[in-house]
Each structure stands twice: as structure tokens, then as C-alpha cells.
Amino acid sequence: MTAFDWPVLMRAGLRGLGLRPAEFWALTPAELVLLLGGGECGAPLDRARLDELARAFPDRVNGGTDGRV
């Protein structure tokens, strides 16, 4: 995994995009990449992929089946 170059990203967000610090820190990495003109985020999530993710990462429910997380 590559580390983030925070000084460069902060300069790009705060100076380049004119974001306020709270706005910058509220962004997800994907949102920041998009705002900075980065590449495609990939194909939209379809039902098959959602089902695959649900099987791989099932909700954990208080050790029971009451529907509460």
C-alpha cells in the first residue's frame, strides 16, 4: 500500500480547490480523487456484486437474529 502524501493533498484541496479544512477532512479519498480529476471509480455496483459482497461480509447481529447491529 502506498502512503498518502498529506502535504501535497492538503495543498491541492485547500489551495487548488479552495476547500475549507472541515470540507477537506470530510471528503472520502474517492471524492478527493474525483475532485482532483482522477480516473474512473469503476463500474456502478450491480445486484450481482452487491449479493457477492453481502455473502462475503454478512451483517453481524448481536449474536442473535433480532435484526439489530
ROKE-891802 format. One record per atom (N, C-alpha, C): residue number from 1; x, y, z. Coordinates in steps of 0.02 Angstrom, whole numbers, plus 32768, in hexadecimal, padded with zeros to 4 digits. Layout:
<rs>
@resi NUM; xx X; yy Y; zz Z
...
</rs>
This chain:
<rs>
@resi 1; xx 802A; yy 7FC5; zz 8000
@resi 1; xx 8000; yy 8000; zz 8000
@resi 1; xx 802D; yy 803E; zz 8000
@resi 2; xx 8019; yy 806F; zz 7FD9
@resi 2; xx 803F; yy 80AD; zz 7FD5
@resi 2; xx 8023; yy 80DF; zz 8007
@resi 3; xx 8050; yy 8101; zz 802B
@resi 3; xx 803B; yy 8133; zz 805C
@resi 3; xx 8022; yy 8172; zz 8039
@resi 4; xx 7FF4; yy 8194; zz 8058
@resi 4; xx 7FDC; yy 81D3; zz 803D
@resi 4; xx 8010; yy 820A; zz 804A
@resi 5; xx 8019; yy 8236; zz 801A
@resi 5; xx 8044; yy 826F; zz 8022
@resi 5; xx 8017; yy 82A9; zz 8039
@resi 6; xx 800A; yy 82AB; zz 807B
@resi 6; xx 7FDA; yy 82DA; zz 8097
@resi 6; xx 7FE9; yy 8323; zz 8087
@resi 7; xx 8028; yy 833A; zz 808C
@resi 7; xx 8034; yy 8381; zz 807B
@resi 7; xx 8020; yy 8392; zz 8033
@resi 8; xx 802E; yy 8366; zz 8004
@resi 8; xx 801B; yy 8372; zz 7FBF
@resi 8; xx 7FCF; yy 8371; zz 7FB7
@resi 9; xx 7FAE; yy 833F; zz 7FD6
@resi 9; xx 7F65; yy 833B; zz 7FD1
@resi 9; xx 7F43; yy 8376; zz 7FF2
@resi 10; xx 7F5E; yy 838C; zz 802B
@resi 10; xx 7F40; yy 83C6; zz 804D
@resi 10; xx 7F48; yy 8405; zz 8023
@resi 11; xx 7F83; yy 840F; zz 8005
@resi 11; xx 7F8D; yy 8449; zz 7FDA
@resi 11; xx 7F5C; yy 8447; zz 7F9F
@resi 12; xx 7F55; yy 840D; zz 7F81
@resi 12; xx 7F27; yy 8406; zz 7F48
@resi 12; xx 7EDF; yy 8415; zz 7F5D
@resi 13; xx 7ECB; yy 83FB; zz 7F96
@resi 13; xx 7E87; yy 8405; zz 7FAD
@resi 13; xx 7E79; yy 844B; zz 7FC6
@resi 14; xx 7EA7; yy 8465; zz 7FF0
@resi 14; xx 7E9B; yy 84A6; zz 800F
@resi 14; xx 7EAB; yy 84E0; zz 7FE0
@resi 15; xx 7EE3; yy 84DD; zz 7FBF
@resi 15; xx 7EF6; yy 8513; zz 7F92
@resi 15; xx 7ED9; yy 850A; zz 7F4C
@resi 16; xx 7EE3; yy 84CE; zz 7F31
@resi 16; xx 7ECD; yy 84C1; zz 7EEC
@resi 16; xx 7E82; yy 84C0; zz 7EE4
@resi 17; xx 7E5F; yy 849D; zz 7F10
@resi 17; xx 7E17; yy 8498; zz 7F0A
@resi 17; xx 7DF2; yy 84CC; zz 7F34
@resi 18; xx 7E16; yy 84EE; zz 7F60
@resi 18; xx 7DF7; yy 8521; zz 7F8A
@resi 18; xx 7DCA; yy 8505; zz 7FC0
@resi 19; xx 7DD7; yy 84C8; zz 7FD5
@resi 19; xx 7DAF; yy 84AA; zz 800B
@resi 19; xx 7DC2; yy 84C7; zz 804E
@resi 20; xx 7D93; yy 84C9; zz 807C
@resi 20; xx 7DA2; yy 84DA; zz 80C1
@resi 20; xx 7DBD; yy 849A; zz 80E2
@resi 21; xx 7DE4; yy 84A0; zz 8118
@resi 21; xx 7DFF; yy 8464; zz 8138
@resi 21; xx 7DCA; yy 8430; zz 8149
@resi 22; xx 7D92; yy 8446; zz 8165
@resi 22; xx 7D5D; yy 8416; zz 8177
@resi 22; xx 7D41; yy 83F3; zz 8139
@resi 23; xx 7D3C; yy 8417; zz 8102
@resi 23; xx 7D25; yy 83F8; zz 80C4
@resi 23; xx 7D57; yy 83C5; zz 80AA
@resi 24; xx 7D97; yy 83D7; zz 80AD
@resi 24; xx 7DCC; yy 83A9; zz 8097
@resi 24; xx 7DCA; yy 8368; zz 80BF
@resi 25; xx 7DC8; yy 836E; zz 8102
@resi 25; xx 7DCB; yy 8333; zz 812C
@resi 25; xx 7D8B; yy 830A; zz 812B
@resi 26; xx 7D54; yy 8327; zz 8114
@resi 26; xx 7D15; yy 8302; zz 810F
@resi 26; xx 7D11; yy 82D8; zz 80D0
@resi 27; xx 7D3E; yy 82E4; zz 80A0
@resi 27; xx 7D3E; yy 82BE; zz 8061
@resi 27; xx 7D58; yy 8277; zz 806C
@resi 28; xx 7D3E; yy 8249; zz 8045
@resi 28; xx 7D5C; yy 8206; zz 8042
@resi 28; xx 7D95; yy 820A; zz 8010
@resi 29; xx 7DC4; yy 81DB; zz 8013
@resi 29; xx 7DFA; yy 81DB; zz 7FE0
@resi 29; xx 7DDF; yy 81D9; zz 7F99
@resi 30; xx 7DAA; yy 81B3; zz 7F8D
@resi 30; xx 7D8D; yy 81AE; zz 7F4A
@resi 30; xx 7D71; yy 81F1; zz 7F34
@resi 31; xx 7D51; yy 8216; zz 7F61
@resi 31; xx 7D37; yy 8258; zz 7F50
@resi 31; xx 7D6F; yy 8289; zz 7F40
@resi 32; xx 7DA4; yy 8286; zz 7F66
@resi 32; xx 7DDE; yy 82B2; zz 7F5A
@resi 32; xx 7DFD; yy 82A3; zz 7F16
@resi 33; xx 7E05; yy 8263; zz 7F06
@resi 33; xx 7E21; yy 8250; zz 7EC5
@resi 33; xx 7DF4; yy 826B; zz 7E8D
@resi 34; xx 7DB3; yy 8264; zz 7E95
@resi 34; xx 7D85; yy 827C; zz 7E62
@resi 34; xx 7D8A; yy 82C8; zz 7E5A
@resi 35; xx 7D8C; yy 82ED; zz 7E91
@resi 35; xx 7D91; yy 8335; zz 7E8E
@resi 35; xx 7DD3; yy 834B; zz 7E6E
@resi 36; xx 7E07; yy 8324; zz 7E78
@resi 36; xx 7E48; yy 8335; zz 7E5B
@resi 36; xx 7E50; yy 831D; zz 7E14
@resi 37; xx 7E1A; yy 8302; zz 7DF7
@resi 37; xx 7E1C; yy 82ED; zz 7DB1
@resi 37; xx 7E39; yy 82A8; zz 7DA7
@resi 38; xx 7E36; yy 827F; zz 7DDA
@resi 38; xx 7E52; yy 823B; zz 7DD6
@resi 38; xx 7E29; yy 820E; zz 7DA8
@resi 39; xx 7E41; yy 81D2; zz 7DA1
@resi 39; xx 7E23; yy 81A1; zz 7D74
@resi 39; xx 7DDE; yy 8189; zz 7D8A
@resi 40; xx 7DC6; yy 815C; zz 7D64
@resi 40; xx 7D84; yy 813E; zz 7D70
@resi 40; xx 7D84; yy 8118; zz 7DB2
@resi 41; xx 7D4B; yy 811A; zz 7DD2
@resi 41; xx 7D43; yy 80F6; zz 7E11
@resi 41; xx 7D2D; yy 80AE; zz 7E06
@resi 42; xx 7D24; yy 809A; zz 7DC8
@resi 42; xx 7D0F; yy 8057; zz 7DB8
@resi 42; xx 7CC6; yy 8055; zz 7DA5
@resi 43; xx 7CB0; yy 8019; zz 7D95
@resi 43; xx 7C6A; yy 800F; zz 7D7F
@resi 43; xx 7C3B; yy 8019; zz 7DBB
@resi 44; xx 7BFE; yy 802D; zz 7DAD
@resi 44; xx 7BCD; yy 8033; zz 7DE3
@resi 44; xx 7BC0; yy 7FEF; zz 7E03
@resi 45; xx 7BAD; yy 7FF0; zz 7E41
@resi 45; xx 7B9E; yy 7FB3; zz 7E65
@resi 45; xx 7B5E; yy 7F96; zz 7E4A
@resi 46; xx 7B60; yy 7F57; zz 7E32
@resi 46; xx 7B23; yy 7F37; zz 7E1B
@resi 46; xx 7B0B; yy 7F04; zz 7E4E
@resi 47; xx 7AD1; yy 7EE8; zz 7E44
@resi 47; xx 7AB3; yy 7EBA; zz 7E75
@resi 47; xx 7ADE; yy 7E7D; zz 7E81
@resi 48; xx 7AFC; yy 7E61; zz 7E4E
@resi 48; xx 7B27; yy 7E26; zz 7E57
@resi 48; xx 7B62; yy 7E35; zz 7E84
@resi 49; xx 7B81; yy 7E6F; zz 7E7A
@resi 49; xx 7BBB; yy 7E82; zz 7EA3
@resi 49; xx 7BA5; yy 7E90; zz 7EEB
@resi 50; xx 7B6A; yy 7EB0; zz 7EF4
@resi 50; xx 7B50; yy 7EBC; zz 7F37
@resi 50; xx 7B43; yy 7E7B; zz 7F5B
@resi 51; xx 7B26; yy 7E4A; zz 7F39
@resi 51; xx 7B1A; yy 7E08; zz 7F58
@resi 51; xx 7B5C; yy 7DE6; zz 7F6A
@resi 52; xx 7B8D; yy 7DEC; zz 7F3F
@resi 52; xx 7BCF; yy 7DCF; zz 7F4C
@resi 52; xx 7BEE; yy 7DEE; zz 7F8B
@resi 53; xx 7BEA; yy 7E31; zz 7F91
@resi 53; xx 7C05; yy 7E53; zz 7FCB
@resi 53; xx 7BDE; yy 7E41; zz 800B
@resi 54; xx 7B9C; yy 7E39; zz 8005
@resi 54; xx 7B73; yy 7E27; zz 803F
@resi 54; xx 7B85; yy 7DE1; zz 8058
@resi 55; xx 7B95; yy 7DB4; zz 802B
@resi 55; xx 7BAA; yy 7D71; zz 8040
@resi 55; xx 7BF0; yy 7D73; zz 8060
@resi 56; xx 7C1C; yy 7D9B; zz 8044
@resi 56; xx 7C60; yy 7D9F; zz 805D
@resi 56; xx 7C64; yy 7DC4; zz 80A0
@resi 57; xx 7C38; yy 7DF5; zz 80AA
@resi 57; xx 7C39; yy 7E1E; zz 80E6
@resi 57; xx 7BF3; yy 7E23; zz 8105
@resi 58; xx 7BDC; yy 7DEB; zz 8122
@resi 58; xx 7B98; yy 7DEB; zz 813E
@resi 58; xx 7B93; yy 7E1A; zz 817A
@resi 59; xx 7B57; yy 7E36; zz 8184
@resi 59; xx 7B4C; yy 7E60; zz 81BF
@resi 59; xx 7B54; yy 7E35; zz 81FD
@resi 60; xx 7B73; yy 7E52; zz 822F
@resi 60; xx 7B79; yy 7E30; zz 826F
@resi 60; xx 7B44; yy 7E4D; zz 829D
@resi 61; xx 7B1B; yy 7E22; zz 82B8
@resi 61; xx 7AE2; yy 7E38; zz 82DE
@resi 61; xx 7AE7; yy 7E1E; zz 8326
@resi 62; xx 7AF8; yy 7E48; zz 8354
@resi 62; xx 7AF9; yy 7E3A; zz 839C
@resi 62; xx 7AFA; yy 7DF0; zz 83AF
@resi 63; xx 7B17; yy 7DC6; zz 8387
@resi 63; xx 7B1A; yy 7D7F; zz 8396
@resi 63; xx 7AD7; yy 7D5C; zz 838E
@resi 64; xx 7AA4; yy 7D7F; zz 8376
@resi 64; xx 7A62; yy 7D63; zz 836D
@resi 64; xx 7A45; yy 7D75; zz 832A
@resi 65; xx 7A03; yy 7D71; zz 8326
@resi 65; xx 79E2; yy 7D80; zz 82E7
@resi 65; xx 79AD; yy 7DB5; zz 82EE
@resi 66; xx 79B8; yy 7DE4; zz 831C
@resi 66; xx 7986; yy 7E18; zz 8329
@resi 66; xx 7989; yy 7E52; zz 82F9
@resi 67; xx 79B8; yy 7E51; zz 82CA
@resi 67; xx 79BD; yy 7E85; zz 8298
@resi 67; xx 79E3; yy 7EC3; zz 82AD
@resi 68; xx 79FA; yy 7EC7; zz 82EB
@resi 68; xx 7A21; yy 7F01; zz 8302
@resi 68; xx 7A6A; yy 7EF3; zz 82F8
@resi 69; xx 7A8E; yy 7F26; zz 82E2
@resi 69; xx 7AD7; yy 7F20; zz 82D8
@resi 69; xx 7AFA; yy 7F30; zz 8318
</rs>
